[in-house]
Amino acid sequence: MNSSPGGCVVRAGDACFAELQELVALNPNNANIEIPDETLAGLYLIFGKNFAKAVEVVDGGGIVCYIGEQTGRRLFKVPGSHAPDFYIVFPAHYCSCQSFTFDVVSRSDAAFCKHQLAARLATVMKRSTEVTIPDITIALMLLEQCA
Protein backbone atom coordinates (compact mmCIF):
# COMPACT_ATOMS: atom_id res chain seq x y z
CA MET A 1 0.00 0.00 0.00
CA ASN A 2 1.25 3.46 -0.88
CA SER A 3 1.96 5.48 2.27
CA SER A 4 3.17 8.65 0.55
CA PRO A 5 1.26 11.91 1.11
CA GLY A 6 0.17 11.82 -2.54
CA GLY A 7 -1.24 8.34 -2.00
CA CYS A 8 -3.26 9.62 0.97
CA VAL A 9 -4.69 12.43 -1.15
CA VAL A 10 -5.67 9.98 -3.87
CA ARG A 11 -7.35 7.60 -1.40
CA ALA A 12 -9.25 10.45 0.31
CA GLY A 13 -10.36 11.75 -3.09
CA ASP A 14 -11.42 8.25 -4.12
CA ALA A 15 -13.61 8.03 -1.02
CA CYS A 16 -15.32 11.35 -1.83
CA PHE A 17 -15.86 10.37 -5.48
CA ALA A 18 -17.28 6.98 -4.32
CA GLU A 19 -19.75 8.83 -2.07
CA LEU A 20 -20.74 11.03 -5.00
CA GLN A 21 -21.16 8.00 -7.25
CA GLU A 22 -23.48 6.35 -4.69
CA LEU A 23 -25.56 9.52 -4.59
CA VAL A 24 -25.89 9.53 -8.38
CA ALA A 25 -26.81 5.83 -8.37
CA LEU A 26 -29.69 6.60 -6.00
CA ASN A 27 -31.11 9.03 -8.56
CA PRO A 28 -31.39 6.99 -11.80
CA ASN A 29 -32.93 9.88 -13.73
CA ASN A 30 -29.90 12.03 -12.89
CA ALA A 31 -32.23 15.00 -12.56
CA ASN A 32 -31.30 17.88 -10.28
CA ILE A 33 -28.87 15.98 -8.11
CA GLU A 34 -28.00 18.00 -5.03
CA ILE A 35 -24.42 17.31 -4.09
CA PRO A 36 -24.11 17.57 -0.32
CA ASP A 37 -22.02 20.53 0.83
CA GLU A 38 -19.87 18.12 2.87
CA THR A 39 -18.92 16.17 -0.25
CA LEU A 40 -18.12 19.31 -2.23
CA ALA A 41 -16.16 20.72 0.71
CA GLY A 42 -14.25 17.45 1.05
CA LEU A 43 -13.31 17.39 -2.62
CA TYR A 44 -12.29 21.04 -2.50
CA LEU A 45 -10.26 20.48 0.66
CA ILE A 46 -8.46 17.54 -0.96
CA PHE A 47 -7.92 18.95 -4.46
CA GLY A 48 -8.11 22.72 -3.89
CA LYS A 49 -8.47 25.17 -6.75
CA ASN A 50 -8.14 22.40 -9.33
CA PHE A 51 -11.42 20.91 -8.13
CA ALA A 52 -13.19 24.27 -8.33
CA LYS A 53 -11.87 24.71 -11.88
CA ALA A 54 -12.92 21.13 -12.74
CA VAL A 55 -16.50 21.91 -11.73
CA GLU A 56 -16.43 24.89 -14.12
CA VAL A 57 -15.14 22.66 -16.94
CA VAL A 58 -17.90 20.09 -16.33
CA ASP A 59 -20.54 22.83 -16.18
CA GLY A 60 -19.23 24.16 -19.51
CA GLY A 61 -19.89 20.79 -21.16
CA GLY A 62 -18.07 19.29 -24.11
CA ILE A 63 -16.31 16.43 -22.31
CA VAL A 64 -16.16 13.35 -24.54
CA CYS A 65 -15.30 9.86 -23.31
CA TYR A 66 -14.00 7.55 -26.03
CA ILE A 67 -14.35 3.87 -25.20
CA GLY A 68 -12.31 1.22 -27.01
CA GLU A 69 -14.56 -1.38 -28.68
CA GLN A 70 -12.63 -4.41 -27.52
CA THR A 71 -10.60 -3.27 -24.53
CA GLY A 72 -13.11 -0.91 -22.94
CA ARG A 73 -10.20 1.49 -22.39
CA ARG A 74 -11.44 5.01 -21.73
CA LEU A 75 -9.78 8.13 -23.10
CA PHE A 76 -11.25 11.58 -22.58
CA LYS A 77 -11.14 14.78 -24.60
CA VAL A 78 -11.60 17.63 -22.15
CA PRO A 79 -12.06 21.23 -23.30
CA GLY A 80 -9.38 23.76 -22.46
CA SER A 81 -9.94 27.35 -21.37
CA HIS A 82 -10.15 28.63 -24.94
CA ALA A 83 -11.83 26.95 -27.89
CA PRO A 84 -10.68 24.99 -29.84
CA ASP A 85 -8.20 23.81 -27.18
CA PHE A 86 -8.80 20.35 -25.74
CA TYR A 87 -6.69 17.90 -23.80
CA ILE A 88 -6.30 14.14 -23.93
CA VAL A 89 -6.90 12.66 -20.49
CA PHE A 90 -6.59 9.34 -18.71
CA PRO A 91 -8.15 10.51 -15.40
CA ALA A 92 -5.91 8.54 -13.03
CA HIS A 93 -2.66 8.77 -14.96
CA TYR A 94 -2.22 11.46 -17.61
CA CYS A 95 -3.30 14.76 -19.13
CA SER A 96 -1.73 16.47 -22.12
CA CYS A 97 -1.96 19.94 -20.51
CA GLN A 98 1.01 21.94 -19.24
CA SER A 99 -0.35 22.03 -15.69
CA PHE A 100 -0.13 18.24 -15.50
CA THR A 101 3.49 18.32 -16.67
CA PHE A 102 4.59 21.10 -14.33
CA ASP A 103 2.31 21.00 -11.28
CA VAL A 104 1.60 17.27 -11.06
CA VAL A 105 4.68 15.57 -12.51
CA SER A 106 7.58 18.01 -12.10
CA ARG A 107 6.78 19.85 -8.88
CA SER A 108 4.28 17.48 -7.22
CA ASP A 109 2.22 20.53 -6.21
CA ALA A 110 -1.03 18.72 -7.04
CA ALA A 111 -2.22 15.13 -7.31
CA PHE A 112 -4.27 15.85 -10.45
CA CYS A 113 -4.85 18.71 -12.89
CA LYS A 114 -8.30 20.23 -13.41
CA HIS A 115 -8.84 18.24 -16.63
CA GLN A 116 -8.25 14.91 -14.89
CA LEU A 117 -10.65 15.89 -12.12
CA ALA A 118 -13.20 17.16 -14.67
CA ALA A 119 -13.10 13.86 -16.57
CA ARG A 120 -13.62 11.94 -13.36
CA LEU A 121 -16.40 14.23 -12.13
CA ALA A 122 -18.15 14.13 -15.52
CA THR A 123 -18.05 10.33 -15.45
CA VAL A 124 -19.54 10.12 -11.98
CA MET A 125 -22.17 12.77 -12.74
CA LYS A 126 -22.94 11.26 -16.16
CA ARG A 127 -22.10 14.57 -17.82
CA SER A 128 -19.83 13.31 -20.60
CA THR A 129 -20.72 12.09 -24.06
CA GLU A 130 -19.65 8.47 -24.52
CA VAL A 131 -18.51 7.32 -27.96
CA THR A 132 -17.38 3.77 -28.72
CA ILE A 133 -14.51 3.67 -31.23
CA PRO A 134 -11.97 1.13 -32.50
CA ASP A 135 -9.03 0.67 -30.13
CA ILE A 136 -6.61 1.65 -32.88
CA THR A 137 -8.28 5.07 -33.01
CA ILE A 138 -7.50 5.57 -29.33
CA ALA A 139 -3.87 4.68 -30.05
CA LEU A 140 -3.80 7.15 -32.94
CA MET A 141 -5.26 9.90 -30.76
CA LEU A 142 -2.42 9.35 -28.29
CA LEU A 143 0.19 9.33 -31.04
CA GLU A 144 -1.22 12.61 -32.34
CA GLN A 145 -0.33 14.19 -28.97
CA CYS A 146 3.30 13.17 -29.44
CA ALA A 147 3.62 14.96 -32.78
Kinemage of the C-alpha trace (Angstrom):
@kinemage 1
@onewidth
@group {chain A} dominant
@subgroup {mainchain}
@vectorlist {calphas} color= white
{ca met a 1} P 0.000 0.000 0.000
{ca asn a 2} L 1.247 3.462 -0.883
{ca ser a 3} L 1.961 5.475 2.265
{ca ser a 4} L 3.172 8.654 0.550
{ca pro a 5} L 1.256 11.913 1.108
{ca gly a 6} L 0.165 11.825 -2.543
{ca gly a 7} L -1.237 8.341 -1.996
{ca cys a 8} L -3.259 9.617 0.970
{ca val a 9} L -4.688 12.431 -1.151
{ca val a 10} L -5.673 9.984 -3.869
{ca arg a 11} L -7.352 7.603 -1.400
{ca ala a 12} L -9.247 10.447 0.306
{ca gly a 13} L -10.361 11.748 -3.089
{ca asp a 14} L -11.421 8.250 -4.123
{ca ala a 15} L -13.611 8.030 -1.019
{ca cys a 16} L -15.324 11.350 -1.830
{ca phe a 17} L -15.864 10.366 -5.475
{ca ala a 18} L -17.283 6.981 -4.320
{ca glu a 19} L -19.746 8.832 -2.069
{ca leu a 20} L -20.743 11.025 -4.996
{ca gln a 21} L -21.158 7.997 -7.252
{ca glu a 22} L -23.475 6.351 -4.691
{ca leu a 23} L -25.561 9.524 -4.591
{ca val a 24} L -25.890 9.534 -8.381
{ca ala a 25} L -26.807 5.832 -8.374
{ca leu a 26} L -29.694 6.596 -5.997
{ca asn a 27} L -31.106 9.026 -8.563
{ca pro a 28} L -31.388 6.990 -11.797
{ca asn a 29} L -32.931 9.883 -13.730
{ca asn a 30} L -29.898 12.031 -12.889
{ca ala a 31} L -32.233 14.998 -12.558
{ca asn a 32} L -31.300 17.883 -10.277
{ca ile a 33} L -28.866 15.979 -8.114
{ca glu a 34} L -28.001 17.996 -5.031
{ca ile a 35} L -24.419 17.312 -4.087
{ca pro a 36} L -24.111 17.569 -0.317
{ca asp a 37} L -22.020 20.530 0.833
{ca glu a 38} L -19.869 18.124 2.874
{ca thr a 39} L -18.921 16.169 -0.248
{ca leu a 40} L -18.123 19.314 -2.227
{ca ala a 41} L -16.159 20.720 0.711
{ca gly a 42} L -14.253 17.447 1.055
{ca leu a 43} L -13.310 17.389 -2.617
{ca tyr a 44} L -12.294 21.037 -2.502
{ca leu a 45} L -10.258 20.477 0.665
{ca ile a 46} L -8.464 17.544 -0.963
{ca phe a 47} L -7.919 18.954 -4.459
{ca gly a 48} L -8.109 22.716 -3.892
{ca lys a 49} L -8.474 25.171 -6.752
{ca asn a 50} L -8.136 22.405 -9.329
{ca phe a 51} L -11.421 20.914 -8.131
{ca ala a 52} L -13.195 24.271 -8.325
{ca lys a 53} L -11.875 24.708 -11.878
{ca ala a 54} L -12.919 21.131 -12.742
{ca val a 55} L -16.497 21.915 -11.728
{ca glu a 56} L -16.435 24.886 -14.121
{ca val a 57} L -15.140 22.657 -16.935
{ca val a 58} L -17.905 20.088 -16.331
{ca asp a 59} L -20.535 22.834 -16.176
{ca gly a 60} L -19.232 24.163 -19.506
{ca gly a 61} L -19.893 20.786 -21.157
{ca gly a 62} L -18.074 19.294 -24.113
{ca ile a 63} L -16.313 16.427 -22.313
{ca val a 64} L -16.164 13.353 -24.538
{ca cys a 65} L -15.296 9.865 -23.310
{ca tyr a 66} L -13.998 7.555 -26.032
{ca ile a 67} L -14.353 3.867 -25.205
{ca gly a 68} L -12.310 1.217 -27.013
{ca glu a 69} L -14.557 -1.377 -28.679
{ca gln a 70} L -12.629 -4.411 -27.524
{ca thr a 71} L -10.604 -3.274 -24.526
{ca gly a 72} L -13.108 -0.911 -22.938
{ca arg a 73} L -10.198 1.493 -22.386
{ca arg a 74} L -11.439 5.014 -21.733
{ca leu a 75} L -9.777 8.130 -23.099
{ca phe a 76} L -11.247 11.582 -22.583
{ca lys a 77} L -11.145 14.783 -24.597
{ca val a 78} L -11.605 17.630 -22.151
{ca pro a 79} L -12.063 21.230 -23.299
{ca gly a 80} L -9.384 23.765 -22.463
{ca ser a 81} L -9.942 27.348 -21.370
{ca his a 82} L -10.154 28.632 -24.938
{ca ala a 83} L -11.826 26.946 -27.893
{ca pro a 84} L -10.683 24.990 -29.838
{ca asp a 85} L -8.202 23.805 -27.178
{ca phe a 86} L -8.796 20.354 -25.735
{ca tyr a 87} L -6.687 17.898 -23.804
{ca ile a 88} L -6.304 14.143 -23.932
{ca val a 89} L -6.900 12.664 -20.489
{ca phe a 90} L -6.595 9.341 -18.705
{ca pro a 91} L -8.146 10.509 -15.405
{ca ala a 92} L -5.915 8.544 -13.034
{ca his a 93} L -2.657 8.772 -14.956
{ca tyr a 94} L -2.223 11.459 -17.606
{ca cys a 95} L -3.305 14.756 -19.133
{ca ser a 96} L -1.726 16.467 -22.125
{ca cys a 97} L -1.960 19.939 -20.509
{ca gln a 98} L 1.011 21.944 -19.244
{ca ser a 99} L -0.345 22.033 -15.694
{ca phe a 100} L -0.131 18.243 -15.504
{ca thr a 101} L 3.491 18.319 -16.671
{ca phe a 102} L 4.588 21.097 -14.334
{ca asp a 103} L 2.312 20.998 -11.277
{ca val a 104} L 1.599 17.267 -11.063
{ca val a 105} L 4.684 15.572 -12.511
{ca ser a 106} L 7.577 18.012 -12.099
{ca arg a 107} L 6.778 19.851 -8.883
{ca ser a 108} L 4.279 17.481 -7.225
{ca asp a 109} L 2.216 20.529 -6.209
{ca ala a 110} L -1.034 18.720 -7.044
{ca ala a 111} L -2.225 15.127 -7.306
{ca phe a 112} L -4.275 15.851 -10.453
{ca cys a 113} L -4.850 18.710 -12.891
{ca lys a 114} L -8.296 20.226 -13.410
{ca his a 115} L -8.840 18.245 -16.626
{ca gln a 116} L -8.251 14.911 -14.888
{ca leu a 117} L -10.653 15.893 -12.118
{ca ala a 118} L -13.203 17.160 -14.669
{ca ala a 119} L -13.102 13.856 -16.574
{ca arg a 120} L -13.618 11.935 -13.357
{ca leu a 121} L -16.396 14.229 -12.130
{ca ala a 122} L -18.151 14.134 -15.524
{ca thr a 123} L -18.048 10.331 -15.452
{ca val a 124} L -19.542 10.118 -11.981
{ca met a 125} L -22.172 12.773 -12.739
{ca lys a 126} L -22.938 11.261 -16.163
{ca arg a 127} L -22.100 14.574 -17.825
{ca ser a 128} L -19.829 13.313 -20.604
{ca thr a 129} L -20.722 12.094 -24.065
{ca glu a 130} L -19.649 8.466 -24.521
{ca val a 131} L -18.512 7.325 -27.962
{ca thr a 132} L -17.375 3.770 -28.724
{ca ile a 133} L -14.509 3.668 -31.229
{ca pro a 134} L -11.970 1.126 -32.500
{ca asp a 135} L -9.033 0.666 -30.128
{ca ile a 136} L -6.614 1.652 -32.882
{ca thr a 137} L -8.285 5.074 -33.006
{ca ile a 138} L -7.501 5.572 -29.325
{ca ala a 139} L -3.869 4.684 -30.047
{ca leu a 140} L -3.799 7.151 -32.940
{ca met a 141} L -5.258 9.898 -30.758
{ca leu a 142} L -2.416 9.349 -28.292
{ca leu a 143} L 0.187 9.335 -31.044
{ca glu a 144} L -1.218 12.615 -32.342
{ca gln a 145} L -0.332 14.187 -28.972
{ca cys a 146} L 3.298 13.171 -29.441
{ca ala a 147} L 3.615 14.959 -32.784
